[in-house]
Amino acid sequence: MTRHKIFTTAFSKVYPLYVKKAERKNRTKDEVDQIIRWLTGYSQVGLEKQISQQNDFESFFAQAPAIHPNASLIKGVVCGVRVEEVEDPLMQQIRYLDKLIDELAKGKATEKILR
């Protein structure tokens, strides 16, 4: 079975795209960071370190201090895929993050995003 390309993609390459997507909808980098920290358990310093080290998504999630216990409450569709039905744990975590950033960009209140 071949590994998905996103697993070996540097998180630092996708992170600016998350920020740009949010900023296009009048949201902020701080809100993006808050969502990422909520999901992964990273501190702001830890998040910035992951970005500067250019770790891939696999390492980024493997080194995450703790995936939030409410992550399983994230439901919905991202890129035509229902996040709660994704079988691969790493891909599901990536899809969770995508879904949270989508919700932010769609104007959902941060308090509701952070279940």
Rosetta constraint file for C-alpha pairs under 8 A:
AtomPair CA 3 CA 7 HARMONIC 7.19 0.50
AtomPair CA 4 CA 8 HARMONIC 7.77 0.50
AtomPair CA 5 CA 9 HARMONIC 6.49 0.50
AtomPair CA 6 CA 57 HARMONIC 6.94 0.50
AtomPair CA 7 CA 56 HARMONIC 6.53 0.50
AtomPair CA 7 CA 57 HARMONIC 5.16 0.50
AtomPair CA 7 CA 58 HARMONIC 5.17 0.50
AtomPair CA 7 CA 90 HARMONIC 7.85 0.50
AtomPair CA 7 CA 91 HARMONIC 7.80 0.50
AtomPair CA 8 CA 56 HARMONIC 5.09 0.50
AtomPair CA 8 CA 57 HARMONIC 6.21 0.50
AtomPair CA 8 CA 58 HARMONIC 6.57 0.50
AtomPair CA 9 CA 13 HARMONIC 7.37 0.50
AtomPair CA 9 CA 56 HARMONIC 5.05 0.50
AtomPair CA 9 CA 57 HARMONIC 6.14 0.50
AtomPair CA 10 CA 14 HARMONIC 7.07 0.50
AtomPair CA 10 CA 54 HARMONIC 5.50 0.50
AtomPair CA 10 CA 55 HARMONIC 5.36 0.50
AtomPair CA 10 CA 56 HARMONIC 3.84 0.50
AtomPair CA 10 CA 57 HARMONIC 6.08 0.50
AtomPair CA 11 CA 15 HARMONIC 5.96 0.50
AtomPair CA 11 CA 50 HARMONIC 7.85 0.50
AtomPair CA 11 CA 51 HARMONIC 6.59 0.50
AtomPair CA 11 CA 54 HARMONIC 6.43 0.50
AtomPair CA 11 CA 55 HARMONIC 6.09 0.50
AtomPair CA 11 CA 56 HARMONIC 5.24 0.50
AtomPair CA 11 CA 57 HARMONIC 5.32 0.50
AtomPair CA 11 CA 60 HARMONIC 7.01 0.50
AtomPair CA 12 CA 16 HARMONIC 7.16 0.50
AtomPair CA 12 CA 50 HARMONIC 7.70 0.50
AtomPair CA 12 CA 51 HARMONIC 4.76 0.50
AtomPair CA 12 CA 52 HARMONIC 7.21 0.50
AtomPair CA 12 CA 54 HARMONIC 5.36 0.50
AtomPair CA 12 CA 55 HARMONIC 7.24 0.50
AtomPair CA 12 CA 56 HARMONIC 7.88 0.50
AtomPair CA 13 CA 17 HARMONIC 7.61 0.50
AtomPair CA 13 CA 54 HARMONIC 7.91 0.50
AtomPair CA 14 CA 18 HARMONIC 6.55 0.50
AtomPair CA 15 CA 19 HARMONIC 6.43 0.50
AtomPair CA 15 CA 51 HARMONIC 7.93 0.50
AtomPair CA 16 CA 20 HARMONIC 6.00 0.50
AtomPair CA 17 CA 21 HARMONIC 6.01 0.50
AtomPair CA 18 CA 22 HARMONIC 6.31 0.50
AtomPair CA 18 CA 32 HARMONIC 7.18 0.50
AtomPair CA 18 CA 101 HARMONIC 6.63 0.50
AtomPair CA 19 CA 23 HARMONIC 6.04 0.50
AtomPair CA 19 CA 28 HARMONIC 7.16 0.50
AtomPair CA 19 CA 29 HARMONIC 5.42 0.50
AtomPair CA 19 CA 32 HARMONIC 6.32 0.50
AtomPair CA 20 CA 24 HARMONIC 6.08 0.50
AtomPair CA 21 CA 25 HARMONIC 6.91 0.50
AtomPair CA 21 CA 105 HARMONIC 6.48 0.50
AtomPair CA 22 CA 26 HARMONIC 6.59 0.50
AtomPair CA 22 CA 27 HARMONIC 4.96 0.50
AtomPair CA 22 CA 28 HARMONIC 6.32 0.50
AtomPair CA 22 CA 29 HARMONIC 7.39 0.50
AtomPair CA 22 CA 32 HARMONIC 7.24 0.50
AtomPair CA 22 CA 101 HARMONIC 7.17 0.50
AtomPair CA 22 CA 104 HARMONIC 6.59 0.50
AtomPair CA 22 CA 105 HARMONIC 4.80 0.50
AtomPair CA 23 CA 27 HARMONIC 4.79 0.50
AtomPair CA 23 CA 28 HARMONIC 5.55 0.50
AtomPair CA 23 CA 29 HARMONIC 7.21 0.50
AtomPair CA 23 CA 105 HARMONIC 7.85 0.50
AtomPair CA 24 CA 105 HARMONIC 7.81 0.50
AtomPair CA 25 CA 105 HARMONIC 5.53 0.50
AtomPair CA 25 CA 106 HARMONIC 7.26 0.50
AtomPair CA 25 CA 107 HARMONIC 7.40 0.50
AtomPair CA 27 CA 31 HARMONIC 6.86 0.50
AtomPair CA 27 CA 104 HARMONIC 7.29 0.50
AtomPair CA 27 CA 105 HARMONIC 6.86 0.50
AtomPair CA 27 CA 107 HARMONIC 7.97 0.50
AtomPair CA 28 CA 32 HARMONIC 6.57 0.50
AtomPair CA 29 CA 33 HARMONIC 6.14 0.50
AtomPair CA 30 CA 34 HARMONIC 6.05 0.50
AtomPair CA 31 CA 35 HARMONIC 6.27 0.50
AtomPair CA 31 CA 110 HARMONIC 7.57 0.50
AtomPair CA 32 CA 36 HARMONIC 6.30 0.50
AtomPair CA 32 CA 101 HARMONIC 6.92 0.50
AtomPair CA 32 CA 104 HARMONIC 7.86 0.50
AtomPair CA 33 CA 37 HARMONIC 6.02 0.50
AtomPair CA 33 CA 44 HARMONIC 7.44 0.50
AtomPair CA 33 CA 47 HARMONIC 7.97 0.50
AtomPair CA 34 CA 38 HARMONIC 6.06 0.50
AtomPair CA 35 CA 39 HARMONIC 6.26 0.50
AtomPair CA 35 CA 100 HARMONIC 7.08 0.50
AtomPair CA 35 CA 101 HARMONIC 7.63 0.50
AtomPair CA 35 CA 113 HARMONIC 7.91 0.50
AtomPair CA 35 CA 114 HARMONIC 7.03 0.50
AtomPair CA 36 CA 40 HARMONIC 6.06 0.50
AtomPair CA 36 CA 41 HARMONIC 7.95 0.50
AtomPair CA 36 CA 42 HARMONIC 7.73 0.50
AtomPair CA 36 CA 97 HARMONIC 7.09 0.50
AtomPair CA 37 CA 41 HARMONIC 5.14 0.50
AtomPair CA 37 CA 42 HARMONIC 4.95 0.50
AtomPair CA 37 CA 43 HARMONIC 6.25 0.50
AtomPair CA 37 CA 44 HARMONIC 7.12 0.50
AtomPair CA 37 CA 47 HARMONIC 7.33 0.50
AtomPair CA 38 CA 42 HARMONIC 7.66 0.50
AtomPair CA 38 CA 68 HARMONIC 6.52 0.50
AtomPair CA 38 CA 114 HARMONIC 7.06 0.50
AtomPair CA 39 CA 66 HARMONIC 7.94 0.50
AtomPair CA 39 CA 67 HARMONIC 5.49 0.50
AtomPair CA 39 CA 68 HARMONIC 5.09 0.50
AtomPair CA 39 CA 71 HARMONIC 6.74 0.50
AtomPair CA 39 CA 97 HARMONIC 7.37 0.50
AtomPair CA 40 CA 61 HARMONIC 7.20 0.50
AtomPair CA 40 CA 64 HARMONIC 5.32 0.50
AtomPair CA 40 CA 65 HARMONIC 6.46 0.50
AtomPair CA 40 CA 66 HARMONIC 5.56 0.50
AtomPair CA 40 CA 67 HARMONIC 4.56 0.50
AtomPair CA 40 CA 68 HARMONIC 6.29 0.50
AtomPair CA 41 CA 64 HARMONIC 6.26 0.50
AtomPair CA 41 CA 65 HARMONIC 5.13 0.50
AtomPair CA 41 CA 66 HARMONIC 4.96 0.50
AtomPair CA 41 CA 67 HARMONIC 6.13 0.50
AtomPair CA 41 CA 68 HARMONIC 6.79 0.50
AtomPair CA 42 CA 46 HARMONIC 5.35 0.50
AtomPair CA 42 CA 47 HARMONIC 5.65 0.50
AtomPair CA 42 CA 64 HARMONIC 6.18 0.50
AtomPair CA 42 CA 65 HARMONIC 5.98 0.50
AtomPair CA 42 CA 66 HARMONIC 7.78 0.50
AtomPair CA 43 CA 47 HARMONIC 6.08 0.50
AtomPair CA 44 CA 48 HARMONIC 6.17 0.50
AtomPair CA 45 CA 49 HARMONIC 6.11 0.50
AtomPair CA 46 CA 50 HARMONIC 6.26 0.50
AtomPair CA 47 CA 51 HARMONIC 6.37 0.50
AtomPair CA 48 CA 52 HARMONIC 6.15 0.50
AtomPair CA 49 CA 53 HARMONIC 6.01 0.50
AtomPair CA 50 CA 54 HARMONIC 6.26 0.50
AtomPair CA 50 CA 55 HARMONIC 6.00 0.50
AtomPair CA 50 CA 60 HARMONIC 6.66 0.50
AtomPair CA 51 CA 55 HARMONIC 6.88 0.50
AtomPair CA 55 CA 59 HARMONIC 5.83 0.50
AtomPair CA 55 CA 60 HARMONIC 5.93 0.50
AtomPair CA 56 CA 60 HARMONIC 6.00 0.50
AtomPair CA 57 CA 61 HARMONIC 6.12 0.50
AtomPair CA 57 CA 94 HARMONIC 7.76 0.50
AtomPair CA 58 CA 62 HARMONIC 5.99 0.50
AtomPair CA 58 CA 90 HARMONIC 6.98 0.50
AtomPair CA 59 CA 63 HARMONIC 5.85 0.50
AtomPair CA 60 CA 64 HARMONIC 6.23 0.50
AtomPair CA 61 CA 90 HARMONIC 7.37 0.50
AtomPair CA 61 CA 93 HARMONIC 7.66 0.50
AtomPair CA 67 CA 71 HARMONIC 7.08 0.50
AtomPair CA 70 CA 74 HARMONIC 7.58 0.50
AtomPair CA 70 CA 115 HARMONIC 6.73 0.50
AtomPair CA 71 CA 96 HARMONIC 7.28 0.50
AtomPair CA 72 CA 84 HARMONIC 7.33 0.50
AtomPair CA 73 CA 115 HARMONIC 7.34 0.50
AtomPair CA 74 CA 83 HARMONIC 7.48 0.50
AtomPair CA 74 CA 84 HARMONIC 7.15 0.50
AtomPair CA 74 CA 96 HARMONIC 6.54 0.50
AtomPair CA 74 CA 99 HARMONIC 7.75 0.50
AtomPair CA 74 CA 100 HARMONIC 7.99 0.50
AtomPair CA 74 CA 115 HARMONIC 7.98 0.50
AtomPair CA 75 CA 82 HARMONIC 7.26 0.50
AtomPair CA 75 CA 83 HARMONIC 6.05 0.50
AtomPair CA 75 CA 84 HARMONIC 5.72 0.50
AtomPair CA 76 CA 82 HARMONIC 5.46 0.50
AtomPair CA 76 CA 83 HARMONIC 5.95 0.50
AtomPair CA 76 CA 84 HARMONIC 7.23 0.50
AtomPair CA 76 CA 99 HARMONIC 7.42 0.50
AtomPair CA 77 CA 81 HARMONIC 5.15 0.50
AtomPair CA 77 CA 82 HARMONIC 4.28 0.50
AtomPair CA 77 CA 83 HARMONIC 5.96 0.50
AtomPair CA 77 CA 99 HARMONIC 7.40 0.50
AtomPair CA 78 CA 82 HARMONIC 6.47 0.50
AtomPair CA 78 CA 83 HARMONIC 6.84 0.50
AtomPair CA 78 CA 95 HARMONIC 6.88 0.50
AtomPair CA 78 CA 98 HARMONIC 6.98 0.50
AtomPair CA 78 CA 99 HARMONIC 5.97 0.50
AtomPair CA 81 CA 85 HARMONIC 7.93 0.50
AtomPair CA 81 CA 86 HARMONIC 7.66 0.50
AtomPair CA 82 CA 86 HARMONIC 6.90 0.50
AtomPair CA 83 CA 92 HARMONIC 6.22 0.50
AtomPair CA 83 CA 95 HARMONIC 5.94 0.50
AtomPair CA 83 CA 96 HARMONIC 6.51 0.50
AtomPair CA 83 CA 99 HARMONIC 7.87 0.50
AtomPair CA 84 CA 92 HARMONIC 7.48 0.50
AtomPair CA 86 CA 91 HARMONIC 6.99 0.50
AtomPair CA 86 CA 92 HARMONIC 5.39 0.50
AtomPair CA 87 CA 91 HARMONIC 7.78 0.50
AtomPair CA 87 CA 92 HARMONIC 6.97 0.50
AtomPair CA 88 CA 92 HARMONIC 6.06 0.50
AtomPair CA 89 CA 93 HARMONIC 6.28 0.50
AtomPair CA 90 CA 94 HARMONIC 6.34 0.50
AtomPair CA 91 CA 95 HARMONIC 6.10 0.50
AtomPair CA 92 CA 96 HARMONIC 6.02 0.50
AtomPair CA 93 CA 97 HARMONIC 6.35 0.50
AtomPair CA 94 CA 98 HARMONIC 6.28 0.50
AtomPair CA 95 CA 99 HARMONIC 6.02 0.50
AtomPair CA 96 CA 100 HARMONIC 6.23 0.50
AtomPair CA 97 CA 101 HARMONIC 6.26 0.50
AtomPair CA 98 CA 102 HARMONIC 6.14 0.50
AtomPair CA 99 CA 103 HARMONIC 6.19 0.50
AtomPair CA 100 CA 104 HARMONIC 6.29 0.50
AtomPair CA 100 CA 113 HARMONIC 6.44 0.50
AtomPair CA 101 CA 105 HARMONIC 6.17 0.50
AtomPair CA 102 CA 106 HARMONIC 6.11 0.50
AtomPair CA 103 CA 107 HARMONIC 6.57 0.50
AtomPair CA 103 CA 108 HARMONIC 5.56 0.50
AtomPair CA 103 CA 113 HARMONIC 6.81 0.50
AtomPair CA 104 CA 108 HARMONIC 5.41 0.50
AtomPair CA 104 CA 109 HARMONIC 7.18 0.50
AtomPair CA 104 CA 110 HARMONIC 6.95 0.50
AtomPair CA 104 CA 113 HARMONIC 7.23 0.50
AtomPair CA 108 CA 112 HARMONIC 6.90 0.50
AtomPair CA 108 CA 113 HARMONIC 6.75 0.50
AtomPair CA 109 CA 113 HARMONIC 6.39 0.50
AtomPair CA 110 CA 114 HARMONIC 6.14 0.50
AtomPair CA 111 CA 115 HARMONIC 6.90 0.50
